């Protein structure tokens, strides 16, 4: 999912270090190997490991952010790779991995990122399951050294420069030659491209329980990440907003720029909270558009291997806990819950019947 449109940083993390306890035996002191010290001989010095330095608050926060973004990618992966047919004009060739360096994070996290193993070089941070990158053997932690024989950019602008190098290559559909460093070894890999839905899946730095889709991106807020009880429920949300994007609902609502501004703000390390006040200027989805997105999302989920039996219960729980009166919550923008649930029940039966009959899972 390393793609030109990806933002400069992918947002997205408590380990308490405990000093080891020295246990003194009541009997003879043991030398290494369990041999007692000879009478009159001083016992050998006991090697005591220094306690690990406690993790700083910023390291903990960055780890949490990275873990949440990793979870988003992992859950989104099958939705992106199995639904290119339904993504229409939103599918294209992807390399199938993400990469970051220390400058991929907000400036105040740069040194913290270095302490977690990021330097000036682009490092693979996630591999899309089922992608050509996975097939070629790309692994998390690989350092990118070259692309098509050219040195891979490093430093503050590395992501953008790498995207510029890769853009003309991915349209050719041929495998791309990548040089990677893994440990002390240099490897040259030919990475087949993966035709997949090209939506960017982002984590929003806000505690309101909501999601946003601007036609090319899906953003799940930190608050919504806390609300979901399983990866499957997270998949319901991603699929629903992917469906909104596929169906062009932001365009039909004439809300592309408004939603894009909300997403851009929520990608900042310190967003302006006023942008999520109320409905943030976003028009409420009419029930026909919302039901159409629900319908398509069920197909996206089923094709990706996710179960769909619990979809109605999830949306009902979300509406019960965050009703439309919570103006910066999900239901405020998607209020036609009764209509939606009736449509979901109907379409679920159709999708399951197609699965049982072995028919193509297309709307």
GUVEX-524131 format. One record per residue: x, y, z of N, C-alpha, C, O in turn. Coordinates in steps of 0.02 Angstrom, whole numbers, plus 50000, padded with zeros to 5 digits. Layout:
N
XYZXYZXYZXYZ...
***
This chain:
363
500424994050000500005000050000500435006250000500205011750015501075005249983501525010849977501335014449914501485012149859500995020149920500725023449862500845030849865500925033549919500855034349805501005041449804500555045749845500765050949870499925043649853499465048149888499495047449964499155051050000499905042749988499915041750060500185047950095500645051150069499905049750154500145055650190500855054750214501115049250216501175060250233501875060150253501995056050315502555053650326501495055250355501595050750413500975046650423500415049050412501065040750444500495036250458500445035750534500835032350568499925039250558499845040250629499865033850669499865029650625499865032850689499765027250730500445025650757500515020850795501075021651026500815016051041500965015151092500785010051122501764999651400501865001351429502204995451452501984990251476502734996951440503104991451466503454993851528503864998551525503304990851585503644992951647504274988651655504234982551657504844991951661505474988251670505564986651743505564991151786505644980251758505714978151828506434976051840506714972151802506734978751892507414976751910507404969551933506964967551971507904965551911507914958551932508034957952007508384962052036507744952952036507824951852108508394946852119508404941552087508854948552163509404943952178509184939252233508974941452287509214932752219509014927752268509644924552296510034921652259509744925052362510334922352394510174915552425509704914852463510594910652407510484903952434510724903652506511204906952525510374899652548510574899052618511184894552625511534894752676511304890452574511874885852579512464888752542512554894852540512884884352514513494886552482513344890652420512864889452385513764895752408513704899752348513894895552288514374891752291513534896152235513664892252174514064896252124513914902052111514574893152096514924896052039514514894651977514054890551979514674897951923514334896351860514394888951846514924886051852513844885851826513834878751813513604874851873513544868751868513494878151929513204874751987513734871452031513554867452074514374873052023514904870152064515014874452126515124880552118514984871652187515074875652248515774878652249516254875752224515824884552280516484887752288516904883452335516654880652384517554883052322518004879152364518064882452432518014888552438518174878352486518234881152553518794886352556519334885152529518664891952586519154897252593519244901452531519614906352532518914899652478518964903452416518384908252410517804906452422518544914452391518004919452384517554917452326517784915252273516914918052336516444916352281516544921152223516724926952232516414918552162516494922852103515974928452105515444927752135516134933952072515644939552071515014937452034515034933951984514464939652060513824938152030513654943651979513634949551996513544941551917513374946451865512644948551873512184944451870512554954951882511874957651891511714961951830512064966851816511204960251796511004964051737510704970751758510304971251805510914975851723510634982451737509904982551715509744979851662509474985651753508764985851733508684989851669509044994651656508204987751629508064991351567507784998251584507384998951631507995003251547507705009851560506955009851548506705006751501506615013251591505885013551584505705016951518506025021751498505185014451485504965017451423504665024251437504265025051484504845029151397504575035851407503855036151385503605031951347503515041351408502815042251389502745043051314502265040551284503215046551283503175047551211503305041151172502995039851121503775036951197503875030451165503255026151169503065022851121502945026151227502335022351236501785024851188501445020851157501715031351184501205034251141501335032551068500875030751031501965032951046502115031450977502005024050962501755022350908502195019751009502065012550999501325011150991501115007150949500925014451032500195013451028499925015850960499505012550930500175021450937499955024050872500145019150816499735017750772500755016650818500985012050766500575005550769500385002950717500435003050829500054996950836499344997750809499084993150777499045003550821498365004650796498355005150720497905002450688498845008550691498875008950618499005002050588498725000350536499444998150620499574991350597498934987250597498804983350551498534988150649497904984350653497444986350596497114982150565497414992850581496994995150526497214991850460496794989450422497864991850447498114988850385497954981450382497744978850330498064977950438497944970750439497214969050425497074964450387496764972750456496054971450447495824973550377495404970250347496104979050352495904981550286496184977350229495894977150175496744973850241497094970350187496644965950144496634966850083496274961150172495854956950129495304960850094495104959050039495064966150125494554970250093494834973650031494484974449981495464975750033495774979149977495974974349922495894975949863496244968549940496524964149889496014959649855496134957149800495444958449887494954953949856494384957549821493944954349792494384964149824493804967849798493964972649742493584977349729494534971549707494704976049652494144976149599494014981349569493824970449589493284970149540492714974849557492404977749513492584975749622492024979949643492244987149655491824991649663492894988349657493134995149669493144999449606493295005449609492994996449550492915000149487493515004649474494085002249471493405011049466493945015649450494405017149508494865021049501494285014049565494695015349625495205009849637495505009549691495315005449588495805000149594496405001649550496335004449496496994999849573497595000649533498144996149559498064992749610498704996149524499264991949544499614994949605499775000949606499734990749654500074992849715500674988349728500684982549707501164991149762501744987049781501574982149837501864976749841501114983949879500884979249930501254979749996501254974950035501584985450009501884986350075501914993750092501854998050048502014995150156502105002050178502815002750204503124997950226503075008850200503755010150223503785017050255503455021650232504195017650307504275023950343505005024850363505385020050367505185031050377505795032450414505625037050472505045038250485506125039450507505975043350567505625049950550505285052850593505705052250489505375058450469504655057350447504305062150430504425051150446503735049650429503255051450485502655051750476503545052750544503145054350603503175061850615503615065250588502715064550654502745071750671503435073550698503765069450729503635079650686504315081850702504495080550775505065078950791503995081350820504155080350891504275072950908504525071350962504105068450861504215061350872504855058750838505015052850844505215063050803505775060750763506295057050804506515051650785506505059950861507005056650902506725050450936507075045450945506095050650955505775044750984505745039150933505875033350949505585040950870505585035950817506275032850808506335026850796506795037050813507475034350808507605029250864507915024150851507375030750924507485026150980507115019550970507275014551002506615019550927506235013450912506495009950850506195005050827507045012350823507365008750767507285011850699507505008950650506985017750694506915021150630507495026050621507675029650667507785026250560508305031150545508115034850481507525035450466508605037250444508465041150383508225036750326507925039250278508345030250330508165025650275507445023250281507175022650337507135022050225506455019350225506465012050246506855008050219506045010350293506015003650321505305000950312504815004350324505254994650290504604991550280504264990850348504534987750394503664993550352503294993350416502694988750413502414987050465502484986750354501914982250348501884979350279502014982750229501704972950274501634969550209500914967350201500634964050246500624968950145499924967250133499854959750122500134957150074499484956250165499404949050156499104947450087498634950650065499374942450054499124940449989499394944649932499194943649874499834949349945500094953849894500714950949860501004946049883500904954249805501524952249771502124953349815502614949549811502104958449858502654959649904502754953749951503314951649964502204951049977502254945250020502524939249982502944935550008502284938249921502524932749880503264933249864503614928149861503504939449855504214940449839504664939749899505274939349892504384939649959504774938750019504944945150056505364945050101504614950750038504724956850076504494955850147503954952950159504894958050195504724957050266504734963650304505094968350286504344963850355504354969650400505054970550428505374965650449505304976750427505974978150451506494978550397507044980950409506334976250336506804976850280506944984250266506494988350267507584985850254507784992650235507784993050159508114989050126507434997950131507414998750058508045002450035508175008050057508424999249992509055002249970509035004549897509385009349879508635001349855508615003349785507955001449753507604996949777507785004749699507195003149659507385003749586507615009049563507294998349549507474998149478508185000549466508325004049418508644998649510509345000349502509535007249527510125008949526509065011249549509205017949574509195017949651508785014349681509625021849682509625022049756508955024449783508655029049756508735021249835508105023349867508225029749905508715030249942507795034749897507885041149933507905040150008507615035450035508265044650042508305044650115508155051650140508135056450101508055052250205507995058750236507285061350243506805057550241507245067950250506605071050268506065070150216505475069750234506245069850152505745069550098505735062750064505525062250007505975057650099506075051150067505435048050040505435045249986504885048550078504265045350056504015048349991503825044749945504015055049987503765058249926504215056749867503975055249812504875057049878505345055649823505295048449800505345047049740505195043749847505105036749828504475035849787504455031949739503945039349806503315038949768503415041449697503135038649650503815046749688503955049349622504335044149580504185043249521504815040749610505175035449575504725029649555504795026849500504265027949598503845022049588503255023249541503035018649508503005029349539502395030849500502425028349428501965025049405502965029949390502965027549320503075020149313502945017249260503315016949367503445009749363502825005549375502735000449343502395007849420501815003749437501305003449380500904998749377501315008449335500825008249279501025003249226500615001549183501655000849227501884996149176501674988949190501734984649146501444987649250501194981049270501734975649277501574970149298502354977149261502884972249267503144972249339503104977349373503424966549362503724966449429504254971849436504604973449388504324974549496504794979949509505384977149548505304973549598505984978849526506594976649558506734981049618506814987149612506774977949677506914981649738507524978649772507594972549777507964982949796508514980749837508344982049910508124987449928508444976949952508294977750023508874975150064509234970550044508974978150122509464975750170509094972650228508674975750259509274966350242508964962650297509514960350343509884955650327509574963650400510134962250443510774964550409510824970350390511254960050400511884961750366511884959550293512394960150259511314956950269511294954350201510924959050154510424962050173511174959650093510844963450041510474958549996510754953449975509864959949981509454955549938509154959649882508964965449890509104956449823508764959449766508144955349752508174949349740507574958649754506934955249747506534958249690506524964249681506194953949652505724956149601505024955749630504784950249644504714961349638504064961749672503504962449622503434967649590503074957249614502494957849570502014963049598501934963749659501694966749554501214971749577500564968249595500404962849570500184971449639499554968749663498994973449642498984979349661498524970849602497954974949581497434974749638497154969549653497324980449668496904980749728496554987449733496724992149697496064987849777495754994249792496284998849821496674996749865496305004949797496855009449814496685014549868496995019849871496195013049909496015017749962496545017850017496815012550035496675023650042497125024450099496705023650163496185026850170496945019450209496585018150271496965021550328497535019650342496655026450359497005030750406496705030550477496115028950486497125032250525496915032950595496845040350611497305044250598496275042250638496155049250655496295050650728496085046850772496635056250741496815058050810496245061850843496305067850856495705058450857495125061450890494765056050929494775050150910494435058050983494095053151026493355052551011493015048451042493095056550964492395055450946492325048850910492785046650876491745045650916491645038950888491345039850818490735040250810491785040250768491555041650701492045039150650492605037050666491845039250587492265037650530492115042650475491595045850475492585043350428492495048150374492775045150309493265041450309492445046850253492665044550187492595050250138492055053050129493155052050105493145057850060493205055949987493325060349945493125049549970493175047349901493815043549886493815039249843494355045149922494985041549912495285039049977495755034949976495025041350033495275039250099494715036950144494145039150138494895032450189494445030350243494805031950308495385029950318494485035650352494795037350416494355034850473493755036150476494675031150519494335028550578494635032250638495245032250648494215035450678494485039250734494735034650789494545028850794495165037450831495415033850889494845031750935494865026350963494335036050941493755034350982493385028250955493165024050993493315027850889492975022150859493395015850867493125010350876494055016450863494485010650873494385007750943494415001650952494265012050992494135009651060493445006551066493335002051107492975008851026492295006351030492224999251003491874995151033492554997650948492464991050918492734985650964493224986650999492404979950964492574974451009492964968850975493164964151008493064969350910493424964150874493664966850807493444972150784494124963250776494354965050710493784964750659493754968750612493334959950669492774959350622492334965650624492114968050572492224968350683491834974550687492204980250655491894984550623492854980450662493244985650629493184984850553493164989850517493164978750529493084977550457492414980150433492364982650377491884979650475491224982250454491284989750438491014992150388491644993350480491715000550471492125002250409491935006550369492684998750400493105000050342492724998550278492745002450230492374992850277491994990950217491444995950202491324997650144491114998450254490575003250242490835009650210490525012250164491405012250235491675018350207492005017150139492015021550097492285011250129492515009450062491935009650013492005012149957491365007150035490775007149991490545014249976490375015849919490555018650026490385025650013490855028549960490635032149916491495026949965491985029449916491855026549846491855030249797491755019949843491635016649778491025019649744491035020649683490505021049782489885023549754489885031149744489395034049721490435034349761490495041449748490035045849790489805051049766489895043749851489405047349891489645054249914489235058749921490295055049926490535061649945490435066649887490285072449898490515064149827490405068349768489665069949762489485075749751489245065049768488525066049761488255070749815487785074449803488555070449873488355074849928488685081849923488545086349962489135082549874489525088749866489905090349930489915096049954490205085149958490545085750022491275083750019491585082950071491555082949960492245080549954492725085149992493115082750033492705091549977493185096150008493065096750083493545097150122492435096750104492285097250176492545091250215492865092050266492405085150189492645079150223493395078550219493725076450267493685080550162494415080350155494755084850206495275083050233494455090650220494745095250270494715092150340495185092850379494165088750354494105085350419494645079950425494975079450476494725075850372495235070550374495935073450379496335071150419496075078650339496745081750342496895084150413497455083250437496405087050445496515089550513496625083850562497055084350606496245078450556496295072850603496925068750592497095064550634497285069950538497925066650528498495070350562499055067750567498365076350585498875080250620498985077450690498525074550720499595078250717499715075750785499305079450838499145076550890499135085750824498725089650870498165093050831498215099050815497635089350815497105092150773496735097850808496735098350869496435101950768495995107250793495335103950812494985101550768495155103750876494555100050898493905103150871493395099750870493925109350850493305112450826493065109350760492485109950742493525105950725493325103050661492875096950668492555094850621492865093950728492425088250740491825090150783491445085850805491735096650794491155098950832490525098050790490535099350730489995095950821489375094750784489495089550730489825084450741489225090850671489325086350615489895088650570490005085950516490265093750592490845096350556490665099050487491075099350442490035101050480489815103850416489655098550364489495100250307489685092150382489545086750336488795085350334488475084750386488525084850274487815083450267487655076350289488045071750278487085075550320486845068950341486725064650279486445067050229486925058350282486815053850226486065052050222485785049750271485755053050164485055050850156485015043250157485515039850143484435040650174484385033450185484535029350123484775023750128484385031950064484515027950004485265027149992485495021749973485655032450003486385031849995486675027450049487115023350035486445028250110486705024350165486565016850155486995012650166485945015350134485765008350123486155005350064486334999450066486295009450014486695007049957487395005249980487685000249958487685009450024488355007950050488335001750094488794997750092487815000950134487744994950176487724988750132488044983750146487334989150078487264983450033487934981550003488124975650006488284986349975488934984849944489434982449997489834977949983489414985250057489894983250109489824975850127490314972650143489214973250125489104966150141489454961650090489734956550107489434963750027489794959949976490544960549985490904955649979490784966550000491504967550011491744963050068492274959950063491354962850122491534958850181491544951350164492014947850181491014949050131490964941950115491524939750068491824934350078491674943750018492214942149972492894941950006493344938149986492964945950059493594946150096493644940750149494164940150183493124936750158493134931350206492894933150275492954929150321492614939150283492344941050348491614938550354491244938350305491424936650415490734934750428490284940850427490494946350444489664939850408489194945450405488584944550449488134948750450488544938950486487954937650528487864942850583487304944350602488424945650609488374950150666488364957550646488394961850690488324958950582488314965850559487734969750589487854975250615487114967350587486554971150616486644972750690486504978250712486884967850729486974968850801487484974350814487414978150862488014974650773488514979750782488224986750771488304991150812487874987650715487604994250700487074996350751487015002250767486694991450777486194993150828486534995250893486325000050925487064991750913487424993550974487735000450967487725004451015488015001950909488315008450897487785013950902487895019150933487195012850872486665017850874486375018550944486185024050963486345013150981486075013551050486545017451096486315021451136487195016351089487675019651133487855026651111488025030951151487815027851045487965034451018487415036450970487505036350909486835038350997486265040150955486395046550916486905049850925485915048250875485985054250832486065060650873486305065650847485845060550936485915066450978486635067950996486795073551016487085063050987487805064150996488055066950929488215063150883488085073550924488145076650858488815075450823488855076350762489325073550859489965072150826490095064650821490655062550809489555060650829489615053450825489365050750759489095054450718489455044250748489295041050685488565041550667488385043150610488125040150714487405039850699487125046650679486625046950644487435052050702487205058750683487245059650607486845063250578487745056450575487825056950503487475051350466487375051750405487285046050502486955040150472486345038350515486345033150548485835042550516485295041750565484755036650547484365034750590484725034450485484165030250464484285022950484484295018450442484385021850548484595015350572484065009950561484235004350542483425011450571482895006450562482865004150489482824998150475482895008950443482885007250372483505003250353483464998350316484075005350380484695002050364484694994750388484894990250352484454993650449484464986850476484004982250436484174976450425483434984850414482984980750373483324978850307483264973150284483674983650277484024982250214484594977350225484704972950185484954978250280485514973750295485274966550303485594961950277484724965550339484444958850348484274955750280484414949850268483974959550238483764957050172484374955250129484394949850100484854959650126485434958450084485874952850112486174949050074485904952150178486294946750209486044940050184486444935650168485394939150181485114932850157485284931650084485424925950065485284936850044485464936149973486194934149966486354929549928486634937450003487344935949998487484928750021487874925249988487184926650076487304919950101487024914650053487324909250046486464916150021486194911449971486674910749913486764905249887486974916249891487464915949837488074911949858488354908049819488294912849920488864909049945488724901649944489134897749921488134899649968487954892649971487874889549902488024883649892487654893649854487554891149786488184891649744488204889449686488714894549773489324895249736489294900349680489674900049632488834905049685488764910249635489234916049648489444917049705489404920049596489854925749606489554930649658488954932049657489984933149700489754937949751489804944949724490264948749739489324946549682489274953349655488564955849664488084951949659488484962349679487804965049690487364964249628486784966249628
***
